[in-house]
């Protein structure tokens, strides 16, 4: 039942809802391919998504913009001290799981949603959401930056580890 519900939601979003945003005239099948590429691509940046769906980057950009306005994806900017291009992740870990996303990506989406819900509950405006990667492939999947109620900048860094205990190396990278 869950898989059928997700399939129906994806089809409705890609074939009907996409037509209501921007200039419309979207191909539902291509929209589904792009969403699947975002879910399964390890580094979901525009060039890799476009290559995976065999489409021009300018066309894919139009779809990504529509997905953002429909709250289907989040855009993560690269941190200024790191390297990379903006990444895109789905807004729902269940949909990501249905499309074959890795466990790490599903957890990243879940943590992102929980953090955004906590910001909302605390009455804090939506933070800037970033990620960090360096040349040596060190990676921090989520960085939140915001202005607190005292008008001071704050940040929160989220690193996912695949063990139950945290080592000094995990904290210092």
C-alpha positions as CSV (number, residue, x, y, z in Angstrom):
1,X,0.0,0.0,0.0
2,X,2.8,2.4,0.9
3,X,4.6,1.8,-2.4
4,X,1.4,2.3,-4.4
5,X,0.6,5.5,-2.5
6,X,4.1,6.9,-3.2
7,X,3.9,5.9,-6.9
8,X,0.5,7.7,-7.1
9,X,1.9,10.8,-5.4
10,X,5.0,10.9,-7.7
11,X,2.8,10.6,-10.8
12,X,0.4,13.3,-9.6
13,X,3.3,15.6,-8.8
14,X,5.2,15.0,-12.0
15,X,2.3,14.8,-14.5
16,X,-0.2,17.2,-13.0
17,X,1.3,19.5,-10.4
18,X,4.4,20.4,-12.5
19,X,2.1,22.0,-15.1
20,X,0.9,24.5,-12.5
21,X,4.3,26.1,-11.8
22,X,6.5,28.4,-13.8
23,X,5.9,28.2,-17.5
24,X,4.3,24.7,-17.3
25,X,5.0,22.5,-20.3
26,X,6.9,19.8,-18.4
27,X,7.3,16.2,-19.5
28,X,6.1,14.0,-16.6
29,X,8.3,11.1,-17.6
30,X,11.4,13.3,-17.5
31,X,10.3,14.7,-14.2
32,X,10.1,11.2,-12.7
33,X,13.6,10.4,-14.1
34,X,15.0,13.5,-12.5
35,X,13.5,12.8,-9.1
36,X,14.8,9.2,-9.3
37,X,18.3,10.5,-10.3
38,X,18.2,12.9,-7.3
39,X,17.3,10.0,-5.0
40,X,20.0,7.6,-6.2
41,X,22.9,9.8,-7.3
42,X,25.6,9.9,-4.6
43,X,26.5,13.5,-5.4
44,X,23.2,15.0,-6.8
45,X,24.5,18.1,-8.5
46,X,23.1,19.5,-11.7
47,X,25.7,18.2,-14.2
48,X,25.5,14.6,-12.8
49,X,21.6,14.7,-12.7
50,X,21.5,16.0,-16.3
51,X,24.0,13.3,-17.5
52,X,22.0,10.6,-15.7
53,X,18.7,11.6,-17.4
54,X,20.5,12.4,-20.7
55,X,19.1,15.9,-20.9
56,X,20.5,19.4,-21.2
57,X,21.4,21.2,-17.9
58,X,19.2,24.2,-18.8
59,X,16.2,21.9,-19.2
60,X,17.0,20.1,-15.9
61,X,17.4,23.4,-14.1
62,X,13.8,24.3,-15.1
63,X,12.6,21.1,-13.5
64,X,14.7,21.6,-10.4
65,X,13.3,25.1,-9.9
66,X,9.7,23.7,-10.2
67,X,10.5,20.9,-7.8
68,X,11.7,23.4,-5.2
69,X,8.6,25.5,-5.6
70,X,6.5,22.4,-5.1
71,X,8.5,21.5,-1.9
72,X,9.6,18.2,-3.5
73,X,13.4,18.9,-3.1
74,X,15.7,21.0,-1.0
75,X,18.7,22.8,-2.5
76,X,21.9,22.5,-0.4
77,X,24.5,25.1,-1.1
78,X,28.2,24.2,-0.8
79,X,29.8,25.8,2.2
80,X,32.2,28.7,1.3
81,X,35.2,26.9,2.8
82,X,34.6,23.7,0.7
83,X,34.3,22.7,-2.9
84,X,31.3,21.6,-5.0
85,X,28.1,22.8,-6.6
86,X,24.6,23.0,-5.1
87,X,23.2,19.6,-4.3
88,X,19.6,18.6,-4.4
89,X,17.9,16.2,-2.0
90,X,14.3,15.0,-1.7
91,X,12.1,16.4,1.0
92,X,10.8,13.0,2.1
93,X,12.9,10.1,3.3
94,X,10.0,7.6,2.5
95,X,9.9,8.7,-1.1
96,X,13.7,8.6,-1.3
97,X,13.6,5.0,0.1
98,X,10.9,4.0,-2.5
99,X,13.1,5.3,-5.2
100,X,16.2,3.4,-4.0
101,X,18.1,6.0,-2.1
102,X,20.9,4.9,0.2
103,X,20.4,4.5,3.9
104,X,22.8,7.5,4.5
105,X,20.7,9.7,2.2
106,X,17.5,8.6,3.8
107,X,18.9,9.5,7.3
108,X,20.2,12.8,5.9
109,X,16.7,13.7,4.7
110,X,15.2,12.7,8.0
111,X,17.6,14.7,10.0
112,X,17.1,17.7,7.7
113,X,13.3,17.5,8.2
114,X,13.6,17.1,12.0
115,X,16.0,20.1,12.2
116,X,13.7,22.3,10.0
117,X,10.7,21.3,12.2
118,X,12.6,22.3,15.3
119,X,13.6,25.6,13.8
120,X,9.9,26.2,13.0
121,X,8.8,25.2,16.5
122,X,11.3,27.6,18.0
123,X,10.1,30.4,15.8
124,X,13.4,30.8,14.0
125,X,13.3,31.7,10.3
126,X,14.4,28.9,7.9
127,X,18.2,28.6,8.1
128,X,20.6,28.6,5.3
129,X,21.2,24.9,4.5
130,X,24.7,23.9,3.3
131,X,27.0,20.9,3.0
132,X,30.8,20.7,3.1
133,X,33.2,18.7,1.0
134,X,37.0,19.2,0.6
135,X,39.5,17.9,-1.9
136,X,40.4,14.9,0.3
137,X,36.7,13.9,0.3
138,X,36.0,14.8,3.9
139,X,32.3,15.4,4.0
140,X,29.7,17.0,6.3
141,X,26.2,16.5,4.8
142,X,24.4,19.2,6.7
143,X,25.3,22.6,8.0
144,X,22.6,25.0,9.2
145,X,23.3,28.7,9.6
146,X,20.8,31.2,11.0
147,X,20.4,34.4,13.0
148,X,19.1,33.8,16.5
149,X,16.5,35.9,18.4
150,X,19.3,38.1,19.8
151,X,20.4,38.8,16.1
152,X,23.6,36.8,16.5
153,X,24.7,34.3,13.9
154,X,24.7,30.7,14.9
155,X,25.4,27.4,13.1
156,X,24.9,23.7,13.6
157,X,26.9,21.0,11.9
158,X,25.5,17.5,11.4
159,X,27.9,14.7,10.5
160,X,26.5,11.2,10.0
161,X,28.6,8.3,11.4
162,X,27.9,4.6,10.9
163,X,28.6,3.5,14.4
164,X,27.0,3.8,17.7
165,X,29.9,5.5,19.4
166,X,31.6,8.7,18.3
167,X,35.4,8.8,18.1
168,X,37.7,11.8,18.4
169,X,38.3,11.5,14.7
170,X,34.6,11.8,14.0
171,X,34.5,15.1,16.0
172,X,37.6,16.6,14.5
173,X,37.0,16.0,10.8
